[in-house]
């Protein structure tokens, strides 16, 4: 596999425990993929994408020009690690989504049936929860938040649905974006997911929510972002108890800001 992407014969290094199927070989990162169509689209998009002030993990073609070879893809290594630099992460999200605005909807997004795609549809009231939400406190909270949804009129576009935990910082270098999770939703929704995740896992202060209240339909986008994270957490059969507590408590903290 190394030779297919022109990688020197070196001992691969597991990039991190959080990315168990991603290996670094000197300046190249190799990762296994579940959906070759999605991986090819991501590589093609990131080859073209230009975002001022943001480093991107540029894709690497195989020796015969393919983006995916036997379920593996490659991109250039970008240095850095996650950090609770919340405003910089949000500014990165806004810049990335502005650059993505012209891109058309990828066809593969319409056919996805994975947990996050289902949670996305449930959060927007476009799919039934199929009993996956359960019946406890979390389910009641989800139902209460869902009852406050109202129609919004915002254009959808390609967005990163998990950006807060996929921005890397290296000193004074521009932030880097990795591991793109594509969705077709309004850019404000993706920013709201960043806000929710920053509170849940980044120790952002609750005031962080009001800093971006000027974004279009912010309370409604926050509501759908909270529902999205709740749906994933409640429906995943292997959600750790501490993560469940974190997401539930975050949803309760955010609830007063949804009107």
N, C-alpha and C positions, 0 to 999 in steps of 0.2 A: 504493500500500500504506500509506503514511503516513496518508492521510485515513481509511482503513478503521478504524484504531485511534485516530483523533482526535489524531494526532501533528502538531504544527506543522510547516510546511514548512521544514525545516532540513537542512543538509548532514549526512548520516549519517556517523558515525565508527566505523570498525572497532574493536570493543571490545578485542580483543587478537589476536595471532597464534595463540594457542592455541585461539581460538574464531573460526575464519575465516568462519563464516556467521552471525555475531551482530553487530548494529550498534546503536550508541547514538544516539538522537536526543533530545537534551536529557535529560528525566527518564524516558524510555521506552527500553527495549531490545527490538529486533525480532530474531527468529531464525527461520531456515528449519528445517523439521522433516521427518523421514523418515517418521514414523508419526503421522498425524493423530489416530488413536484414543488413542494414548499421550499425545500433546500435550494433547488435550482433557481426559483423565483427570488429568494433572498439574496443569493449570490449575484444574480443579474442586477438586482436593484442596488445593492451596496457597491457594485462596480461603478454605477452611474452617479450615485448620490453625492451631493456636495453640500456640506453644512459648515458655514463659517464658524470658527471657534470650537469645533468638535472633532475629535479624532474618531475615526471609524475603523473597525477591523475589516480591512479590505480582503475580498475573496481571492483564492488562488485557483487557477484552472489546472486541470490535469495535463499531462503531456499531449493528449489528443484533443484538448479543448473542452472537455466536459467539466461541469461543476460538481457532479456526484459520480463516484466510482465505487461500485459494490457496496453501496450504503454509507459511504464516507465522503466528507467534504473537507475543505481546508480554507484557512484564512491566515492573514498575517498576524503575528502576535502583537498585542498592544499592552504596554506596561501600565501598572496601576492596581489599586485595590479599592473596594467600596469604602465610603466615608460618609458621615452624617452631614454633608454639605448641602442642606435641603434646598436653599434658594438656587444654588448652582445646578442642582439636579432638575429643578423645575424649569429654569431657563434653558437647560439643555433639551428638555422635553418640548418646550414651545418652539425652539429653533429646529429641532429634528422634524416635528410635525409640519411646520411651515414648508420645509424642503420637500416633504413627502406629498403635499397637497395635490400636485399635478398627476400623480401616479394613478392609473385605473385600478379598479377592484380586481384582485387576482381570483381566478375561477375556483381555485382549490378551497378558498375560504367558505364557499357556499356548500361544500360537500363535507366539511369536517364534522365529526361527531364525538370528539374527545371531550373530557370533562370541562375544560376551560371554555370551549365553544358552547357547550350546553349551558354552563353558568352564565355566560354572556347573554344568551337568548332569554334565559329565565329572569335575569336581572332587568331586562327591558320589557318583560311581559310578553315575549314572543313565543314562549314554549311553556309547557306544563312542567311542574317540578317532578312529576312521575313518582312521587313519594320519596324522593331521594333526600329531601330536606329534613325529614324526620318529624318528631312531634314534641320535642322538649322546648326549653327556654329559647334556644337558638331559632327554632322554627317559628315560635311566636314573635320573636323580634323581627325575623325576616318578613313575616306576614304584615306586621305593623308598618314597617318601612315601605313595603311594596304598596300598601294602601295609599301612600302619599304620592305615588307617581302621577304625573300629569303629562299630557302630550307636549313634546318639544319639537321645534322646527329648526333643526340645525343640519347642515350637510355632513354626510359621512365621507371618510377618506381612509387611507391606510394609516394605521396608528400602531404604536408599540404598547402592548397591553401589560407589560411587566417591566417598565423602564427603571423604576426607583432602585431596584436591586441589581441593575445591570449597567450602572454607570461607574466607571473606574477613575480614580484620581491618582496622579503621580506628581507630587510637589506642585509647582506652578504651571505645569503643562496643562493644555486644554483638557477637559473631561473626555473620556472615551466611552463609546456605546458598544456593547456586545450583546450577544444572545437575543436577537430580535424576536419578539412574539407578536406576529401580525394579527390585527383585527380590522374590521371595517366599521368604524364608528366615528362620531364627531371628535375633533381634536381636544375639545374641552373635557370629554369623558376620559381620555387617556391622561390628561393633566390631573383630573380628579382621582384616578387610580394612583398616580404618583403621590398625591396628598394623603390618601388613605394609607398607603404602604409606608409613607414616611412617618406617620403617627404610630402605626402598628409596630414597625421593626426598626425605625431609624431614630426613635426618641424625639421626633419633632414636637415642638410645643403646639398646643391647640390653636394658638393665634395664627399658626401657619395657614390655617384654612381661610381666614379672613384676608390674608395678604393677596389672595387671588380671586376674591369675590367679584372682581370686575370682568372676569371671563364669562362668555355668554352662557346663560342658563346654569350658572355655577351650582346652586342648591340642588337642582334636579340631576345634574351630572354627578355630584357627590353622592346623591341618593343611589343612583344606579351603580356607582363604583363600590359603595359599601355592600349593596346587594350582591354584586359580582363576587367580592371576596367572601362574603358569608356563604354563598351557594357553593363555592369550591370547598371551603373549609368544612361545612356541614355534610356535604355529599361524599367527600373523599373517605374511603374506608380506613385509611391509615393515618389520618390526621392525629398528631400527638396531642395529648390533653393540654399541654402548655400553650400550643399554638391555637387551639380552640379558645382557650381563655383569653389569649391576646386579641384575637379577632373579635370576639364577643364584646370585650371591654372597650375596644376601639370603636366599634359600631355604636355602643351606648354613649361614648364621649362625643361622637360626631353628631348624633341624632338631633341635639338642639340647634345645629347649624344648617339644617336641611330645609328650612322655611324662609 
